[in-house]
């Protein structure tokens, strides 16, 4: 049956991103960098809100305009957005690692507040695309998650991303906002997935945490940025009181953790890996040790109790049927091809 449209803020006068002024927060990060390159290639006048300490050489090479901006400083965010004259704002900035729940909330919810408030304060507010996460919803269980499911995040990170979505919803009457929830994102430049590729490449070993055959959804970053652009141009906008309206999942395929290891081995041109299963108690121990090391180093590491909570929570799958149906988003090539591209990039830069 066709969906019944809900009342929402009127669409921006601009319906195409191509050639328009846009602003990207978190532009120096993995997803943000790919998005900036996609937007500049289509002739957009791109402004990048970046911290003074961020590495920006690659962004400069794109010809994008760089603006110093602390994403939780409302004054600097307002200046960055106003000076960009952006018709579309892509809020990608956020923490995926933090020392505690307070840091997660300060950036992942407070940053959304600063950006949405600045956009809403303009005479003609731009379209705001918020990049959230499947972690905001929680593990999927027996079937892939859909946008109308009630969120039940299990980690501090997931709860902070959901808090950001709820902040955005309070501005739904003031400007057009669309939320995209990516699943596991991989591709050139991703320092997370390389930790899965590396042991398979070097020793033929694939480490799987916990028991059972949990499944995960994945999407290549090149396909994700296309989803973000289409969501900006054609997506629903958030509507107060209508569950799932204005929200989209971005996922290409799902597979079990074991199948993922097999697929990565094929992408690397290696035989099937040996699977090492770590029991839940050992994963929790690794998480505790990771937190101790983070405290010693005074910076968050890649693994900690919060990350382990997500890993052990069950399957993490989601359906992209809504994005495919409403604005025709489809990954442009197979997951196997994207894994091969990623493997080659890791080799080329010496990460494997």
C-alpha positions in Angstrom: 0.0 0.0 0.0 1.3 3.5 -0.7 2.4 5.4 2.4 0.2 8.3 3.6 2.3 11.4 3.6 2.4 13.3 6.9 2.5 17.1 7.3 6.0 18.4 7.3 7.9 21.6 6.8 7.7 22.8 3.2 10.6 21.7 1.0 13.5 24.0 0.4 13.2 26.0 -2.9 16.3 24.1 -3.9 15.6 20.5 -4.9 18.9 19.5 -6.4 22.3 19.6 -4.6 24.2 19.9 -7.8 26.0 23.2 -8.1 24.6 24.6 -4.8 26.3 25.9 -1.7 26.6 23.2 0.9 28.2 22.8 4.3 29.6 19.6 5.7 30.5 19.1 9.4 33.0 16.4 10.3 34.5 16.9 6.8 38.0 15.7 7.8 36.6 12.3 8.9 36.2 9.1 6.9 32.6 9.6 5.8 32.8 13.4 5.7 35.9 13.3 3.4 34.2 11.0 0.9 31.1 13.2 1.0 33.1 16.4 0.3 34.7 14.8 -2.7 31.3 13.6 -4.0 29.9 17.1 -3.6 32.8 19.0 -5.2 32.7 16.6 -8.1 29.1 17.7 -8.8 30.0 21.4 -8.8 28.8 22.2 -5.3 30.3 25.2 -3.5 31.4 23.2 -0.4 32.3 24.7 3.0 33.8 22.3 5.5 33.4 23.0 9.2 36.6 21.5 10.7 38.5 21.8 14.0 41.7 23.7 14.1 43.6 20.4 14.9 42.1 18.4 12.0 44.2 17.2 9.1 42.9 19.2 6.1 45.4 18.7 3.3 43.1 16.4 1.4 40.2 18.8 1.8 42.2 21.7 0.5 43.1 19.6 -2.5 39.3 19.4 -3.4 39.0 23.2 -3.5 36.5 23.2 -0.7 36.4 26.2 1.6 37.6 25.5 5.2 36.0 27.1 8.2 37.4 26.6 11.8 34.6 25.4 13.9 34.1 23.7 17.3 30.9 21.7 16.7 29.7 22.2 20.3 30.4 26.0 20.3 27.1 27.5 19.2 28.6 30.8 18.2 31.3 29.3 15.9 28.7 26.8 14.4 26.3 29.7 13.7 29.1 31.7 12.0 30.2 28.7 9.9 26.7 28.0 8.6 25.7 31.6 8.0 29.0 32.4 6.1 28.5 29.3 3.9 25.1 30.5 2.5 24.4 26.7 2.4 21.2 25.4 1.0 22.0 22.0 2.4 23.9 21.2 5.6 25.2 17.6 6.1 25.9 17.1 9.8 28.4 14.2 9.8 30.6 15.3 12.8 30.4 13.1 15.9 32.3 10.9 18.3 32.6 7.1 17.7 35.0 6.7 20.6 34.9 8.6 23.9 36.2 8.3 27.5 32.7 8.4 29.0 29.0 8.9 28.3 29.3 12.6 29.0 31.7 13.1 26.1 29.5 11.2 23.8 26.4 13.3 24.7 28.3 16.6 24.6 29.3 16.0 21.0 26.7 13.6 19.5 23.7 15.4 21.0 25.1 18.9 21.7 26.6 19.1 18.2 23.1 18.4 16.7 21.6 21.1 18.9 24.2 23.7 17.8 23.8 22.9 14.1 20.0 22.7 14.2 19.7 25.9 16.2 22.0 27.8 13.8 20.0 26.5 10.7 16.7 27.4 12.3 17.9 30.9 13.1 18.4 31.8 9.4 15.7 33.7 7.5 15.5 30.8 4.9 16.7 27.6 6.7 18.6 25.1 4.7 17.8 21.4 4.5 19.6 19.6 7.3 20.7 16.0 6.8 21.7 14.3 10.1 24.0 11.3 9.9 23.0 9.1 12.8 23.7 5.3 13.2 22.1 1.9 13.4 23.5 1.9 17.0 20.7 4.5 17.8 18.2 1.8 17.2 19.9 -1.2 18.9 20.4 -4.8 17.8 17.9 -6.0 15.2 16.9 -9.5 16.4 15.4 -12.0 14.0 14.6 -9.5 11.2 16.3 -6.4 9.9 15.4 -3.2 11.6 13.0 -0.8 9.9 12.6 2.9 10.5 9.4 2.7 12.5 10.9 0.2 15.1 11.1 1.6 18.6 14.8 2.4 19.4 16.5 0.4 22.1 20.2 1.3 22.0 22.5 -0.8 24.2 25.7 1.3 24.3 26.6 4.8 25.4 27.5 5.6 21.9 24.1 4.4 20.6 22.2 6.3 23.3 24.1 9.5 22.4 23.2 9.1 18.7 19.5 8.6 19.6 19.7 11.7 21.8 21.0 13.6 18.8 18.0 12.4 16.7 15.6 13.4 19.5 17.2 16.9 19.6 16.7 17.2 15.8 13.1 16.3 16.2 12.5 19.3 18.4 13.4 21.5 15.4 11.2 19.6 12.9 8.7 22.5 12.7 11.5 25.0 12.1 13.4 23.6 9.2 13.4 20.5 6.9 15.5 17.7 8.5 16.2 14.2 7.3 18.0 11.5 9.3 20.1 8.7 7.7 21.2 5.8 9.9 24.1 4.0 8.3 25.0 0.4 9.4 28.7 -0.7 9.3 30.4 1.6 6.8 33.7 0.6 5.1 35.9 1.7 2.3 39.1 3.6 1.5 40.3 5.5 4.5 38.4 3.5 7.1 40.6 2.6 10.1 38.0 0.5 11.8 37.5 -2.2 9.1 41.2 -2.5 8.5 41.5 -4.2 11.9 39.3 -7.0 10.4 41.2 -7.2 7.2 44.7 -7.2 8.7 44.8 -10.5 10.6 43.2 -12.3 7.6 45.8 -10.8 5.3 48.7 -11.5 7.5 47.9 -14.8 9.2 44.7 -16.1 7.7 42.9 -15.7 11.0 39.4 -14.2 11.4 38.4 -13.3 15.0 34.7 -13.6 15.9 33.5 -12.3 19.2 30.9 -14.4 21.1 29.0 -17.5 20.1 26.2 -18.0 17.6 26.0 -16.8 14.0 25.2 -13.1 14.4 24.5 -11.1 11.3 25.5 -7.5 10.3 24.6 -5.1 7.6 27.3 -3.3 5.7 27.5 -0.4 3.2 30.4 0.9 1.2 31.1 4.6 1.9 30.8 5.4 -1.8 27.3 4.1 -1.7 26.4 5.8 1.6 27.3 9.3 0.3 25.0 8.7 -2.7 22.2 7.9 -0.2 23.0 11.1 1.7 22.7 13.2 -1.4 19.4 11.6 -2.5 18.0 11.9 1.1 18.9 15.6 1.0 17.2 16.1 -2.3 14.2 13.8 -2.1 13.8 12.4 1.4 11.0 12.8 3.8 11.5 15.4 6.6 11.1 14.7 10.3 7.6 15.1 11.6 6.8 15.3 15.3 4.8 12.4 16.6 5.1 10.2 13.4 7.5 7.3 14.1 10.1 6.7 11.4 9.0 9.6 9.2 12.0 11.4 7.7 14.4 8.6 8.7 16.2 6.2 6.4 18.6 3.2 6.9 21.5 2.9 4.6 22.5 -0.8 4.0 23.6 -2.8 1.1 23.9 -6.5 2.2 24.0 -8.4 5.4 26.0 -11.5 6.3 27.2 -13.4 9.4 30.5 -12.5 11.0 31.9 -15.8 9.7 30.7 -15.0 6.2 32.2 -11.6 6.4 35.6 -13.1 7.1 35.2 -15.4 4.1 34.3 -12.5 1.9 37.3 -10.5 3.0 39.6 -13.4 2.4 38.2 -13.7 -1.2 38.7 -9.9 -1.6 42.3 -10.4 -0.5 42.9 -13.3 -2.8 43.5 -15.6 0.1 42.1 -19.0 1.1 39.2 -19.2 3.6 40.5 -18.0 7.0 40.7 -20.0 10.2 37.9 -18.7 12.5 38.9 -17.9 16.1 35.8 -17.5 18.4 36.4 -15.5 21.5 33.8 -16.3 24.2 31.8 -13.5 25.7 33.7 -13.5 29.0 37.0 -12.9 27.1 35.5 -10.2 25.0 34.3 -8.4 28.2 37.8 -8.8 29.7 39.3 -7.3 26.5 36.8 -4.4 26.8 37.8 -3.7 30.4 41.5 -3.8 29.6 40.8 -1.4 26.7 39.2 1.0 29.0 42.1 0.8 31.4 44.6 1.5 28.6 42.4 4.5 27.5 42.6 5.9 31.0 46.4 5.4 31.1 46.9 7.0 27.6 44.2 9.6 28.4 42.5 9.1 25.0 39.8 6.6 23.9 41.0 3.4 22.2 39.2 1.4 19.5 38.0 -1.3 21.9 36.3 -0.9 25.3 33.4 -2.1 27.3 31.0 0.1 25.3 32.1 -1.3 22.0 31.9 -4.9 23.4 28.4 -4.3 24.5 27.4 -3.7 20.9 29.4 -6.6 19.6 27.8 -9.1 22.0 24.2 -7.7 21.8 23.1 -9.8 18.8 22.6 -9.2 15.1 22.9 -5.7 13.7 20.9 -5.7 10.4 18.6 -3.1 8.9 16.4 -2.7 5.8 17.1 -0.1 3.2 13.8 -0.8 1.4 12.3 2.6 2.2 15.3 4.4 0.7 15.1 2.2 -2.4 11.4 2.6 -2.8 11.1 6.4 -2.2 14.1 7.8 -4.0 15.6 4.8 -5.9 18.8 4.5 -4.0 20.7 1.3 -4.9 24.4 0.4 -4.3 26.1 0.8 -7.7 28.2 -2.4 -7.4 28.3 -5.6 -5.4 29.6 -5.9 -1.9 32.3 -8.3 -3.1 33.5 -5.6 -5.5 33.5 -3.0 -2.8 35.5 -5.3 -0.5 38.1 -5.8 -3.3 38.4 -2.1 -3.8 38.9 -1.6 -0.1 41.5 -4.4 0.1 43.4 -2.8 -2.8 43.4 0.6 -1.2 44.7 -0.8 2.1 47.5 -2.5 0.2 48.3 0.6 -1.8 48.8 2.8 1.3 50.6 0.1 3.2 48.0 -0.6 5.9 48.1 -4.4 5.4 
